[in-house]
Amino acid sequence: MPHDQLHSPIAVKYAEALLQLTKEPGEAEVVGQELNSLRTLLLDYPMGQALLVDPAIGMIERQALLDRVFKGRVSDLMLNFLHVVGEKGRLNLLISIAGAYKELLEKRQYKVEVDVTVVRRLDDTAFESVRQRIASALKLDVVLHQYVDERILGGMILRVQDKLIDGSVRTQLTALREKILAAPNRA
């Protein structure tokens, strides 16, 4: 799942504050895209993050750096947010803030990302059927990601946020084997 699993409470607070500041239609999604792009950039270029948090760079220079890099490339709200995060010395949390923001935005939109692991790729009809059944059970709009793993033998494994639902044949066979081995011998 593309989600970060844990976010610091401070990152969540910043993400919540930023989401609350989005008022215009579609603005929350635009900010989410900007944060996701920034997250990708920082993950792909660790030196960029190191530069943003370098203690040798003073506050005025850091703010000027943010303007040079981001002005005209991100929304005014995002640029202002980056300035505030920089002033508070929290630029090191940008990756976590981006992940937390994405999860909060999805909750606001009643969306949840679900990973499904199957033994072979589902065709479009089966994929949509699985997506709809999960959406109906969760009462949320589901964004389904499909993964193939032949080792599960059959069935499927679902991961919804931090919950794992293993309905694979391999797991069922393993459980049955353990039950048989644990049974008292009745010879």
TIVO-2410 file (N, C-alpha, C; in nm, 3 decimals):
# residues 187
REC num residu      c1      c2      c3 atome chaine
REC   1      M   0.086  -0.117   0.000     N      A
REC   1      M   0.000   0.000   0.000    CA      A
REC   1      M   0.090   0.122   0.000     C      A
REC   2      P   0.053   0.220  -0.082     N      A
REC   2      P   0.139   0.333  -0.089    CA      A
REC   2      P   0.136   0.423   0.033     C      A
REC   3      H   0.055   0.391   0.129     N      A
REC   3      H   0.048   0.476   0.248    CA      A
REC   3      H   0.169   0.457   0.336     C      A
REC   4      D   0.215   0.565   0.404     N      A
REC   4      D   0.309   0.552   0.512    CA      A
REC   4      D   0.229   0.492   0.628     C      A
REC   5      Q   0.291   0.401   0.704     N      A
REC   5      Q   0.215   0.333   0.807    CA      A
REC   5      Q   0.197   0.420   0.932     C      A
REC   6      L   0.300   0.490   0.973     N      A
REC   6      L   0.292   0.570   1.094    CA      A
REC   6      L   0.336   0.713   1.065     C      A
REC   7      H   0.269   0.805   1.128     N      A
REC   7      H   0.306   0.946   1.115    CA      A
REC   7      H   0.321   1.002   1.255     C      A
REC   8      S   0.418   1.090   1.271     N      A
REC   8      S   0.434   1.150   1.403    CA      A
REC   8      S   0.309   1.235   1.432     C      A
REC   9      P   0.273   1.247   1.559     N      A
REC   9      P   0.157   1.330   1.595    CA      A
REC   9      P   0.172   1.474   1.544     C      A
REC  10      I   0.295   1.524   1.542     N      A
REC  10      I   0.319   1.661   1.495    CA      A
REC  10      I   0.289   1.669   1.345     C      A
REC  11      A   0.331   1.569   1.268     N      A
REC  11      A   0.304   1.567   1.124    CA      A
REC  11      A   0.154   1.563   1.099     C      A
REC  12      V   0.083   1.485   1.177     N      A
REC  12      V  -0.063   1.476   1.162    CA      A
REC  12      V  -0.128   1.611   1.191     C      A
REC  13      K  -0.080   1.681   1.293     N      A
REC  13      K  -0.136   1.813   1.327    CA      A
REC  13      K  -0.114   1.913   1.213     C      A
REC  14      Y   0.005   1.912   1.155     N      A
REC  14      Y   0.032   2.000   1.042    CA      A
REC  14      Y  -0.058   1.965   0.923     C      A
REC  15      A  -0.073   1.835   0.897     N      A
REC  15      A  -0.157   1.790   0.786    CA      A
REC  15      A  -0.302   1.831   0.809     C      A
REC  16      E  -0.350   1.816   0.932     N      A
REC  16      E  -0.488   1.856   0.965    CA      A
REC  16      E  -0.506   2.006   0.944     C      A
REC  17      A  -0.410   2.084   0.991     N      A
REC  17      A  -0.418   2.230   0.976    CA      A
REC  17      A  -0.421   2.269   0.829     C      A
REC  18      L  -0.336   2.208   0.748     N      A
REC  18      L  -0.333   2.240   0.606    CA      A
REC  18      L  -0.464   2.202   0.539     C      A
REC  19      L  -0.518   2.087   0.571     N      A
REC  19      L  -0.644   2.043   0.512    CA      A
REC  19      L  -0.757   2.139   0.550     C      A
REC  20      Q  -0.758   2.187   0.673     N      A
REC  20      Q  -0.861   2.281   0.716    CA      A
REC  20      Q  -0.851   2.414   0.643     C      A
REC  21      L  -0.733   2.449   0.598     N      A
REC  21      L  -0.714   2.577   0.527    CA      A
REC  21      L  -0.764   2.572   0.383     C      A
REC  22      T  -0.787   2.453   0.329     N      A
REC  22      T  -0.836   2.443   0.192    CA      A
REC  22      T  -0.985   2.468   0.192     C      A
REC  23      K  -1.026   2.573   0.120     N      A
REC  23      K  -1.167   2.615   0.121    CA      A
REC  23      K  -1.231   2.605  -0.018     C      A
REC  24      E  -1.156   2.636  -0.121     N      A
REC  24      E  -1.210   2.639  -0.257    CA      A
REC  24      E  -1.236   2.496  -0.307     C      A
REC  25      P  -1.335   2.478  -0.395     N      A
REC  25      P  -1.359   2.345  -0.451    CA      A
REC  25      P  -1.234   2.294  -0.524     C      A
REC  26      G  -1.196   2.174  -0.493     N      A
REC  26      G  -1.080   2.111  -0.557    CA      A
REC  26      G  -0.946   2.152  -0.500     C      A
REC  27      E  -0.945   2.251  -0.412     N      A
REC  27      E  -0.817   2.299  -0.357    CA      A
REC  27      E  -0.748   2.192  -0.272     C      A
REC  28      A  -0.825   2.117  -0.195     N      A
REC  28      A  -0.765   2.013  -0.110    CA      A
REC  28      A  -0.694   1.908  -0.196     C      A
REC  29      E  -0.753   1.875  -0.310     N      A
REC  29      E  -0.693   1.777  -0.399    CA      A
REC  29      E  -0.566   1.831  -0.464     C      A
REC  30      V  -0.569   1.960  -0.504     N      A
REC  30      V  -0.450   2.023  -0.564    CA      A
REC  30      V  -0.336   2.023  -0.463     C      A
REC  31      V  -0.366   2.063  -0.341     N      A
REC  31      V  -0.264   2.064  -0.236    CA      A
REC  31      V  -0.213   1.922  -0.212     C      A
REC  32      G  -0.302   1.824  -0.215     N      A
REC  32      G  -0.262   1.685  -0.199    CA      A
REC  32      G  -0.166   1.641  -0.309     C      A
REC  33      Q  -0.195   1.682  -0.432     N      A
REC  33      Q  -0.105   1.649  -0.544    CA      A
REC  33      Q   0.031   1.717  -0.527     C      A
REC  34      E   0.028   1.842  -0.483     N      A
REC  34      E   0.154   1.914  -0.460    CA      A
REC  34      E   0.236   1.847  -0.351     C      A
REC  35      L   0.170   1.809  -0.242     N      A
REC  35      L   0.240   1.742  -0.133    CA      A
REC  35      L   0.295   1.607  -0.178     C      A
REC  36      N   0.217   1.535  -0.256     N      A
REC  36      N   0.263   1.405  -0.304    CA      A
REC  36      N   0.384   1.421  -0.396     C      A
REC  37      S   0.380   1.523  -0.483     N      A
REC  37      S   0.496   1.549  -0.570    CA      A
REC  37      S   0.619   1.586  -0.488     C      A
REC  38      L   0.597   1.669  -0.385     N      A
REC  38      L   0.707   1.708  -0.297    CA      A
REC  38      L   0.763   1.587  -0.223     C      A
REC  39      R   0.674   1.501  -0.176     N      A
REC  39      R   0.716   1.378  -0.107    CA      A
REC  39      R   0.802   1.293  -0.200     C      A
REC  40      T   0.755   1.272  -0.322     N      A
REC  40      T   0.829   1.193  -0.420    CA      A
REC  40      T   0.966   1.254  -0.447     C      A
REC  41      L   0.969   1.386  -0.462     N      A
REC  41      L   1.095   1.456  -0.487    CA      A
REC  41      L   1.192   1.435  -0.372     C      A
REC  42      L   1.144   1.449  -0.249     N      A
REC  42      L   1.231   1.434  -0.132    CA      A
REC  42      L   1.279   1.289  -0.115     C      A
REC  43      L   1.194   1.193  -0.149     N      A
REC  43      L   1.234   1.053  -0.140    CA      A
REC  43      L   1.335   1.017  -0.249     C      A
REC  44      D   1.315   1.074  -0.369     N      A
REC  44      D   1.405   1.045  -0.481    CA      A
REC  44      D   1.539   1.118  -0.468     C      A
REC  45      Y   1.537   1.235  -0.403     N      A
REC  45      Y   1.658   1.316  -0.389    CA      A
REC  45      Y   1.680   1.352  -0.243     C      A
REC  46      P   1.736   1.259  -0.165     N      A
REC  46      P   1.757   1.284  -0.022    CA      A
REC  46      P   1.842   1.409   0.005     C      A
REC  47      M   1.928   1.445  -0.090     N      A
REC  47      M   2.009   1.566  -0.070    CA      A
REC  47      M   1.921   1.691  -0.066     C      A
REC  48      G   1.809   1.687  -0.136     N      A
REC  48      G   1.715   1.799  -0.132    CA      A
REC  48      G   1.660   1.819   0.008     C      A
REC  49      Q   1.622   1.709   0.072     N      A
REC  49      Q   1.573   1.719   0.208    CA      A
REC  49      Q   1.684   1.763   0.302     C      A
REC  50      A   1.803   1.710   0.281     N      A
REC  50      A   1.916   1.748   0.366    CA      A
REC  50      A   1.942   1.898   0.355     C      A
REC  51      L   1.928   1.953   0.235     N      A
REC  51      L   1.947   2.096   0.216    CA      A
REC  51      L   1.840   2.175   0.289     C      A
REC  52      L   1.716   2.128   0.284     N      A
REC  52      L   1.606   2.200   0.350    CA      A
REC  52      L   1.622   2.206   0.501     C      A
REC  53      V   1.684   2.105   0.558     N      A
REC  53      V   1.695   2.100   0.705    CA      A
REC  53      V   1.835   2.130   0.757     C      A
REC  54      D   1.925   2.166   0.668     N      A
REC  54      D   2.064   2.194   0.706    CA      A
REC  54      D   2.069   2.306   0.810     C      A
REC  55      P   2.123   2.278   0.930     N      A
REC  55      P   2.128   2.380   1.035    CA      A
REC  55      P   2.223   2.495   1.002     C      A
REC  56      A   2.310   2.476   0.903     N      A
REC  56      A   2.402   2.583   0.865    CA      A
REC  56      A   2.333   2.692   0.784     C      A
REC  57      I   2.212   2.663   0.736     N      A
REC  57      I   2.136   2.762   0.659    CA      A
REC  57      I   2.044   2.837   0.755     C      A
REC  58      G   2.057   2.967   0.759     N      A
REC  58      G   1.977   3.049   0.848    CA      A
REC  58      G   1.833   3.060   0.800     C      A
REC  59      M   1.748   3.113   0.887     N      A
REC  59      M   1.605   3.123   0.859    CA      A
REC  59      M   1.578   3.208   0.734     C      A
REC  60      I   1.643   3.322   0.722     N      A
REC  60      I   1.618   3.410   0.607    CA      A
REC  60      I   1.662   3.342   0.477     C      A
REC  61      E   1.778   3.277   0.481     N      A
REC  61      E   1.827   3.206   0.363    CA      A
REC  61      E   1.736   3.089   0.327     C      A
REC  62      R   1.685   3.018   0.429     N      A
REC  62      R   1.597   2.904   0.405    CA      A
REC  62      R   1.466   2.950   0.340     C      A
REC  63      Q   1.411   3.061   0.390     N      A
REC  63      Q   1.286   3.114   0.332    CA      A
REC  63      Q   1.310   3.157   0.187     C      A
REC  64      A   1.425   3.219   0.161     N      A
REC  64      A   1.459   3.260   0.024    CA      A
REC  64      A   1.476   3.137  -0.065     C      A
REC  65      L   1.536   3.032  -0.011     N      A
REC  65      L   1.553   2.907  -0.086    CA      A
REC  65      L   1.416   2.848  -0.121     C      A
REC  66      L   1.325   2.846  -0.025     N      A
REC  66      L   1.190   2.796  -0.052    CA      A
REC  66      L   1.123   2.875  -0.163     C      A
REC  67      D   1.139   3.009  -0.159     N      A
REC  67      D   1.080   3.093  -0.265    CA      A
REC  67      D   1.142   3.062  -0.401     C      A
REC  68      R   1.276   3.050  -0.405     N      A
REC  68      R   1.342   3.022  -0.533    CA      A
REC  68      R   1.299   2.888  -0.592     C      A
REC  69      V   1.285   2.789  -0.507     N      A
REC  69      V   1.254   2.655  -0.555    CA      A
REC  69      V   1.105   2.638  -0.587     C      A
REC  70      F   1.018   2.696  -0.505     N      A
REC  70      F   0.876   2.662  -0.517    CA      A
REC  70      F   0.784   2.773  -0.568     C      A
REC  71      K   0.826   2.898  -0.561     N      A
REC  71      K   0.737   3.007  -0.603    CA      A
REC  71      K   0.703   2.992  -0.751     C      A
REC  72      G   0.574   2.998  -0.781     N      A
REC  72      G   0.527   2.982  -0.918    CA      A
REC  72      G   0.512   2.836  -0.959     C      A
REC  73      R   0.558   2.744  -0.875     N      A
REC  73      R   0.547   2.601  -0.907    CA      A
REC  73      R   0.443   2.531  -0.819     C      A
REC  74      V   0.409   2.595  -0.708     N      A
REC  74      V   0.307   2.542  -0.619    CA      A
REC  74      V   0.208   2.654  -0.588     C      A
REC  75      S   0.094   2.615  -0.533     N      A
REC  75      S  -0.008   2.715  -0.497    CA      A
REC  75      S   0.045   2.807  -0.387     C      A
REC  76      D  -0.016   2.924  -0.376     N      A
REC  76      D   0.022   3.017  -0.270    CA      A
REC  76      D   0.003   2.955  -0.132     C      A
REC  77      L  -0.105   2.879  -0.116     N      A
REC  77      L  -0.130   2.812   0.012    CA      A
REC  77      L  -0.015   2.718   0.046     C      A
REC  78      M   0.030   2.640  -0.051     N      A
REC  78      M   0.140   2.546  -0.027    CA      A
REC  78      M   0.269   2.620   0.005     C      A
REC  79      L   0.298   2.726  -0.068     N      A
REC  79      L   0.419   2.803  -0.042    CA      A
REC  79      L   0.415   2.863   0.099     C      A
REC  80      N   0.302   2.920   0.137     N      A
REC  80      N   0.288   2.976   0.272    CA      A
REC  80      N   0.304   2.866   0.377     C      A
REC  81      F   0.246   2.750   0.349     N      A
REC  81      F   0.258   2.637   0.441    CA      A
REC  81      F   0.405   2.598   0.458     C      A
REC  82      L   0.478   2.590   0.348     N      A
REC  82      L   0.620   2.555   0.355    CA      A
REC  82      L   0.698   2.657   0.436     C      A
REC  83      H   0.662   2.786   0.423     N      A
REC  83      H   0.728   2.889   0.502    CA      A
REC  83      H   0.701   2.869   0.651     C      A
REC  84      V   0.577   2.840   0.687     N      A
REC  84      V   0.543   2.820   0.828    CA      A
REC  84      V   0.615   2.697   0.882     C      A
REC  85      V   0.612   2.588   0.807     N      A
REC  85      V   0.680   2.466   0.850    CA      A
REC  85      V   0.830   2.493   0.867     C      A
REC  86      G   0.887   2.572   0.775     N      A
REC  86      G   1.028   2.609   0.785    CA      A
REC  86      G   1.058   2.694   0.907     C      A
REC  87      E   0.971   2.791   0.933     N      A
REC  87      E   0.989   2.878   1.050    CA      A
REC  87      E   0.985   2.799   1.180     C      A
REC  88      K   0.903   2.694   1.182     N      A
REC  88      K   0.889   2.611   1.302    CA      A
REC  88      K   0.997   2.502   1.310     C      A
REC  89      G   1.084   2.498   1.209     N      A
REC  89      G   1.191   2.398   1.210    CA      A
REC  89      G   1.141   2.256   1.189     C      A
REC  90      R   1.035   2.242   1.110     N      A
REC  90      R   0.974   2.110   1.091    CA      A
REC  90      R   0.981   2.060   0.946     C      A
REC  91      L   1.069   2.116   0.865     N      A
REC  91      L   1.080   2.071   0.726    CA      A
REC  91      L   1.122   1.924   0.717     C      A
REC  92      N   1.184   1.874   0.822     N      A
REC  92      N   1.222   1.732   0.825    CA      A
REC  92      N   1.100   1.640   0.829     C      A
REC  93      L   0.982   1.695   0.856     N      A
REC  93      L   0.859   1.615   0.865    CA      A
REC  93      L   0.777   1.616   0.737     C      A
REC  94      L   0.827   1.680   0.631     N      A
REC  94      L   0.746   1.696   0.510    CA      A
REC  94      L   0.698   1.563   0.451     C      A
REC  95      I   0.780   1.462   0.451     N      A
REC  95      I   0.739   1.333   0.395    CA      A
REC  95      I   0.625   1.274   0.478     C      A
REC  96      S   0.638   1.280   0.608     N      A
REC  96      S   0.533   1.229   0.696    CA      A
REC  96      S   0.406   1.314   0.688     C      A
REC  97      I   0.423   1.445   0.677     N      A
REC  97      I   0.307   1.534   0.663    CA      A
REC  97      I   0.232   1.499   0.535     C      A
REC  98      A   0.305   1.475   0.427     N      A
REC  98      A   0.241   1.441   0.299    CA      A
REC  98      A   0.160   1.312   0.311     C      A
REC  99      G   0.217   1.212   0.376     N      A
REC  99      G   0.145   1.085   0.395    CA      A
REC  99      G   0.021   1.102   0.482     C      A
REC 100      A   0.034   1.177   0.590     N      A
REC 100      A  -0.080   1.201   0.679    CA      A
REC 100      A  -0.189   1.280   0.607     C      A
REC 101      Y  -0.148   1.379   0.528     N      A
REC 101      Y  -0.245   1.460   0.453    CA      A
REC 101      Y  -0.324   1.372   0.357     C      A
REC 102      K  -0.254   1.283   0.288     N      A
REC 102      K  -0.321   1.195   0.192    CA      A
REC 102      K  -0.427   1.110   0.262     C      A
REC 103      E  -0.391   1.054   0.375     N      A
REC 103      E  -0.487   0.971   0.449    CA      A
REC 103      E  -0.604   1.053   0.500     C      A
REC 104      L  -0.578   1.173   0.549     N      A
REC 104      L  -0.687   1.259   0.596    CA      A
REC 104      L  -0.780   1.299   0.482     C      A
REC 105      L  -0.721   1.332   0.367     N      A
REC 105      L  -0.802   1.370   0.251    CA      A
REC 105      L  -0.888   1.253   0.205     C      A
REC 106      E  -0.832   1.134   0.205     N      A
REC 106      E  -0.910   1.017   0.165    CA      A
REC 106      E  -1.024   0.993   0.263     C      A
REC 107      K  -1.000   1.011   0.392     N      A
REC 107      K  -1.108   0.996   0.490    CA      A
REC 107      K  -1.216   1.099   0.465     C      A
REC 108      R  -1.174   1.221   0.434     N      A
REC 108      R  -1.270   1.327   0.406    CA      A
REC 108      R  -1.355   1.291   0.285     C      A
REC 109      Q  -1.294   1.225   0.188     N      A
REC 109      Q  -1.365   1.187   0.066    CA      A
REC 109      Q  -1.428   1.048   0.079     C      A
REC 110      Y  -1.419   0.988   0.198     N      A
REC 110      Y  -1.471   0.854   0.222    CA      A
REC 110      Y  -1.406   0.752   0.130     C      A
REC 111      K  -1.277   0.766   0.110     N      A
REC 111      K  -1.202   0.671   0.028    CA      A
REC 111      K  -1.105   0.596   0.116     C      A
REC 112      V  -1.080   0.473   0.076     N      A
REC 112      V  -0.980   0.394   0.145    CA      A
REC 112      V  -0.905   0.312   0.040     C      A
REC 113      E  -0.775   0.300   0.058     N      A
REC 113      E  -0.695   0.218  -0.034    CA      A
REC 113      E  -0.686   0.078   0.022     C      A
REC 114      V  -0.707  -0.019  -0.066     N      A
REC 114      V  -0.705  -0.159  -0.028    CA      A
REC 114      V  -0.612  -0.233  -0.123     C      A
REC 115      D  -0.526  -0.318  -0.067     N      A
REC 115      D  -0.440  -0.404  -0.147    CA      A
REC 115      D  -0.503  -0.542  -0.149     C      A
REC 116      V  -0.513  -0.601  -0.267     N      A
REC 116      V  -0.561  -0.738  -0.279    CA      A
REC 116      V  -0.450  -0.819  -0.346     C      A
REC 117      T  -0.415  -0.931  -0.282     N      A
REC 117      T  -0.316  -1.021  -0.339    CA      A
REC 117      T  -0.389  -1.148  -0.382     C      A
REC 118      V  -0.370  -1.186  -0.508     N      A
REC 118      V  -0.436  -1.302  -0.567    CA      A
REC 118      V  -0.332  -1.390  -0.635     C      A
REC 119      V  -0.371  -1.514  -0.666     N      A
REC 119      V  -0.278  -1.608  -0.727    CA      A
REC 119      V  -0.251  -1.574  -0.873     C      A
REC 120      R  -0.350  -1.517  -0.942     N      A
REC 120      R  -0.329  -1.469  -1.079    CA      A
REC 120      R  -0.417  -1.348  -1.102     C      A
REC 121      R  -0.374  -1.265  -1.194     N      A
REC 121      R  -0.436  -1.136  -1.221    CA      A
REC 121      R  -0.586  -1.151  -1.247     C      A
REC 122      L  -0.666  -1.067  -1.181     N      A
REC 122      L  -0.810  -1.065  -1.202    CA      A
REC 122      L  -0.841  -0.992  -1.332     C      A
REC 123      D  -0.939  -1.043  -1.406     N      A
REC 123      D  -0.983  -0.968  -1.525    CA      A
REC 123      D  -1.063  -0.847  -1.476     C      A
REC 124      D  -1.097  -0.758  -1.568     N      A
REC 124      D  -1.163  -0.633  -1.531    CA      A
REC 124      D  -1.295  -0.656  -1.456     C      A
REC 125      T  -1.372  -0.755  -1.500     N      A
REC 125      T  -1.502  -0.782  -1.437    CA      A
REC 125      T  -1.483  -0.831  -1.295     C      A
REC 126      A  -1.394  -0.928  -1.275     N      A
REC 126      A  -1.368  -0.981  -1.141    CA      A
REC 126      A  -1.309  -0.874  -1.050     C      A
REC 127      F  -1.218  -0.793  -1.105     N      A
REC 127      F  -1.156  -0.686  -1.028    CA      A
REC 127      F  -1.264  -0.589  -0.976     C      A
REC 128      E  -1.353  -0.549  -1.065     N      A
REC 128      E  -1.460  -0.455  -1.026    CA      A
REC 128      E  -1.555  -0.519  -0.926     C      A
REC 129      S  -1.583  -0.647  -0.942     N      A
REC 129      S  -1.670  -0.718  -0.848    CA      A
REC 129      S  -1.608  -0.720  -0.708     C      A
REC 130      V  -1.479  -0.751  -0.702     N      A
REC 130      V  -1.409  -0.752  -0.573    CA      A
REC 130      V  -1.410  -0.612  -0.513     C      A
REC 131      R  -1.381  -0.511  -0.594     N      A
REC 131      R  -1.380  -0.372  -0.545    CA      A
REC 131      R  -1.516  -0.333  -0.487     C      A
REC 132      Q  -1.624  -0.368  -0.560     N      A
REC 132      Q  -1.758  -0.333  -0.514    CA      A
REC 132      Q  -1.797  -0.407  -0.386     C      A
REC 133      R  -1.758  -0.534  -0.375     N      A
REC 133      R  -1.790  -0.610  -0.254    CA      A
REC 133      R  -1.718  -0.552  -0.133     C      A
REC 134      I  -1.593  -0.514  -0.152     N      A
REC 134      I  -1.517  -0.454  -0.041    CA      A
REC 134      I  -1.577  -0.318  -0.005     C      A
REC 135      A  -1.610  -0.238  -0.107     N      A
REC 135      A  -1.670  -0.106  -0.083    CA      A
REC 135      A  -1.802  -0.120  -0.009     C      A
REC 136      S  -1.880  -0.218  -0.045     N      A
REC 136      S  -2.009  -0.240   0.022    CA      A
REC 136      S  -1.988  -0.280   0.168     C      A
REC 137      A  -1.892  -0.367   0.192     N      A
REC 137      A  -1.865  -0.410   0.329    CA      A
REC 137      A  -1.811  -0.297   0.416     C      A
REC 138      L  -1.725  -0.212   0.358     N      A
REC 138      L  -1.664  -0.103   0.434    CA      A
REC 138      L  -1.748   0.024   0.435     C      A
REC 139      K  -1.844   0.031   0.343     N      A
REC 139      K  -1.926   0.151   0.325    CA      A
REC 139      K  -1.838   0.273   0.295     C      A
REC 140      L  -1.736   0.248   0.211     N      A
REC 140      L  -1.643   0.352   0.168    CA      A
REC 140      L  -1.615   0.331   0.020     C      A
REC 141      D  -1.568   0.437  -0.046     N      A
REC 141      D  -1.521   0.425  -0.183    CA      A
REC 141      D  -1.383   0.361  -0.177     C      A
REC 142      V  -1.364   0.252  -0.247     N      A
REC 142      V  -1.240   0.175  -0.239    CA      A
REC 142      V  -1.154   0.200  -0.362     C      A
REC 143      V  -1.028   0.231  -0.337     N      A
REC 143      V  -0.926   0.236  -0.441    CA      A
REC 143      V  -0.849   0.105  -0.426     C      A
REC 144      L  -0.866   0.016  -0.523     N      A
REC 144      L  -0.812  -0.118  -0.511    CA      A
REC 144      L  -0.681  -0.132  -0.588     C      A
REC 145      H  -0.581  -0.189  -0.522     N      A
REC 145      H  -0.451  -0.216  -0.584    CA      A
REC 145      H  -0.435  -0.368  -0.586     C      A
REC 146      Q  -0.403  -0.423  -0.702     N      A
REC 146      Q  -0.394  -0.567  -0.720    CA      A
REC 146      Q  -0.249  -0.613  -0.728     C      A
REC 147      Y  -0.218  -0.719  -0.654     N      A
REC 147      Y  -0.085  -0.778  -0.657    CA      A
REC 147      Y  -0.101  -0.929  -0.680     C      A
REC 148      V  -0.005  -0.987  -0.749     N      A
REC 148      V  -0.010  -1.130  -0.780    CA      A
REC 148      V   0.102  -1.200  -0.704     C      A
REC 149      D   0.065  -1.310  -0.636     N      A
REC 149      D   0.161  -1.393  -0.565    CA      A
REC 149      D   0.115  -1.538  -0.577     C      A
REC 150      E   0.181  -1.616  -0.661     N      A
REC 150      E   0.141  -1.754  -0.686    CA      A
REC 150      E   0.157  -1.843  -0.563     C      A
REC 151      R   0.235  -1.799  -0.465     N      A
REC 151      R   0.259  -1.880  -0.345    CA      A
REC 151      R   0.134  -1.894  -0.258     C      A
REC 152      I   0.033  -1.809  -0.277     N      A
REC 152      I  -0.085  -1.818  -0.191    CA      A
REC 152      I  -0.178  -1.932  -0.234     C      A
REC 153      L  -0.153  -1.991  -0.351     N      A
REC 153      L  -0.223  -2.107  -0.407    CA      A
REC 153      L  -0.366  -2.076  -0.453     C      A
REC 154      G  -0.436  -1.988  -0.388     N      A
REC 154      G  -0.574  -1.953  -0.423    CA      A
REC 154      G  -0.630  -1.860  -0.319     C      A
REC 155      G  -0.755  -1.821  -0.336     N      A
REC 155      G  -0.815  -1.727  -0.243    CA      A
REC 155      G  -0.754  -1.588  -0.261     C      A
REC 156      M  -0.758  -1.507  -0.157     N      A
REC 156      M  -0.697  -1.374  -0.165    CA      A
REC 156      M  -0.660  -1.324  -0.028     C      A
REC 157      I  -0.571  -1.227  -0.029     N      A
REC 157      I  -0.528  -1.159   0.094    CA      A
REC 157      I  -0.563  -1.012   0.075     C      A
REC 158      L  -0.633  -0.954   0.172     N      A
REC 158      L  -0.668  -0.813   0.169    CA      A
REC 158      L  -0.591  -0.738   0.276     C      A
REC 159      R  -0.544  -0.621   0.241     N      A
REC 159      R  -0.484  -0.531   0.339    CA      A
REC 159      R  -0.561  -0.400   0.331     C      A
REC 160      V  -0.627  -0.366   0.441     N      A
REC 160      V  -0.702  -0.241   0.451    CA      A
REC 160      V  -0.636  -0.161   0.563     C      A
REC 161      Q  -0.565  -0.055   0.523     N      A
REC 161      Q  -0.486   0.025   0.617    CA      A
REC 161      Q  -0.395  -0.067   0.697     C      A
REC 162      D  -0.415  -0.081   0.828     N      A
REC 162      D  -0.324  -0.164   0.907    CA      A
REC 162      D  -0.383  -0.302   0.940     C      A
REC 163      K  -0.492  -0.338   0.872     N      A
REC 163      K  -0.556  -0.468   0.896    CA      A
REC 163      K  -0.528  -0.562   0.779     C      A
REC 164      L  -0.496  -0.687   0.813     N      A
REC 164      L  -0.469  -0.789   0.713    CA      A
REC 164      L  -0.575  -0.897   0.726     C      A
REC 165      I  -0.640  -0.930   0.616     N      A
REC 165      I  -0.740  -1.035   0.613    CA      A
REC 165      I  -0.688  -1.140   0.516     C      A
REC 166      D  -0.643  -1.253   0.572     N      A
REC 166      D  -0.579  -1.356   0.491    CA      A
REC 166      D  -0.676  -1.469   0.466     C      A
REC 167      G  -0.732  -1.472   0.346     N      A
REC 167      G  -0.821  -1.579   0.304    CA      A
REC 167      G  -0.756  -1.667   0.200     C      A
REC 168      S  -0.624  -1.676   0.206     N      A
REC 168      S  -0.552  -1.754   0.105    CA      A
REC 168      S  -0.563  -1.903   0.137     C      A
REC 169      V  -0.559  -1.984   0.032     N      A
REC 169      V  -0.562  -2.129   0.048    CA      A
REC 169      V  -0.439  -2.175   0.125     C      A
REC 170      R  -0.326  -2.115   0.099     N      A
REC 170      R  -0.203  -2.153   0.168    CA      A
REC 170      R  -0.218  -2.138   0.320     C      A
REC 171      T  -0.273  -2.027   0.365     N      A
REC 171      T  -0.292  -2.004   0.509    CA      A
REC 171      T  -0.392  -2.102   0.566     C      A
REC 172      Q  -0.499  -2.130   0.492     N      A
REC 172      Q  -0.599  -2.226   0.539    CA      A
REC 172      Q  -0.540  -2.367   0.550     C      A
REC 173      L  -0.457  -2.406   0.454     N      A
REC 173      L  -0.392  -2.537   0.461    CA      A
REC 173      L  -0.294  -2.545   0.577     C      A
REC 174      T  -0.221  -2.438   0.600     N      A
REC 174      T  -0.127  -2.434   0.712    CA      A
REC 174      T  -0.202  -2.447   0.845     C      A
REC 175      A  -0.314  -2.376   0.859     N      A
REC 175      A  -0.394  -2.383   0.982    CA      A
REC 175      A  -0.450  -2.524   1.001     C      A
REC 176      L  -0.497  -2.587   0.892     N      A
REC 176      L  -0.550  -2.723   0.899    CA      A
REC 176      L  -0.440  -2.821   0.940     C      A
REC 177      R  -0.322  -2.806   0.883     N      A
REC 177      R  -0.208  -2.892   0.915    CA      A
REC 177      R  -0.175  -2.881   1.065     C      A
REC 178      E  -0.170  -2.758   1.116     N      A
REC 178      E  -0.138  -2.737   1.257    CA      A
REC 178      E  -0.245  -2.799   1.347     C      A
REC 179      K  -0.371  -2.791   1.306     N      A
REC 179      K  -0.480  -2.847   1.383    CA      A
REC 179      K  -0.469  -3.000   1.387     C      A
REC 180      I  -0.435  -3.060   1.273     N      A
REC 180      I  -0.420  -3.204   1.266    CA      A
REC 180      I  -0.303  -3.250   1.352     C      A
REC 181      L  -0.191  -3.179   1.343     N      A
REC 181      L  -0.074  -3.217   1.422    CA      A
REC 181      L  -0.096  -3.197   1.573     C      A
REC 182      A  -0.180  -3.103   1.608     N      A
REC 182      A  -0.205  -3.075   1.750    CA      A
REC 182      A  -0.311  -3.168   1.810     C      A
REC 183      A  -0.385  -3.237   1.724     N      A
REC 183      A  -0.491  -3.327   1.773    CA      A
REC 183      A  -0.429  -3.447   1.845     C      A
REC 184      P  -0.496  -3.493   1.951     N      A
REC 184      P  -0.442  -3.612   2.023    CA      A
REC 184      P  -0.447  -3.734   1.930     C      A
REC 185      N  -0.347  -3.815   1.942     N      A
REC 185      N  -0.334  -3.935   1.859    CA      A
REC 185      N  -0.435  -4.039   1.905     C      A
REC 186      R  -0.526  -4.085   1.818     N      A
REC 186      R  -0.631  -4.181   1.856    CA      A
REC 186      R  -0.608  -4.313   1.784     C      A
REC 187      A  -0.506  -4.375   1.813     N      A
REC 187      A  -0.475  -4.501   1.745    CA      A
REC 187      A  -0.547  -4.618   1.799     C      A
***
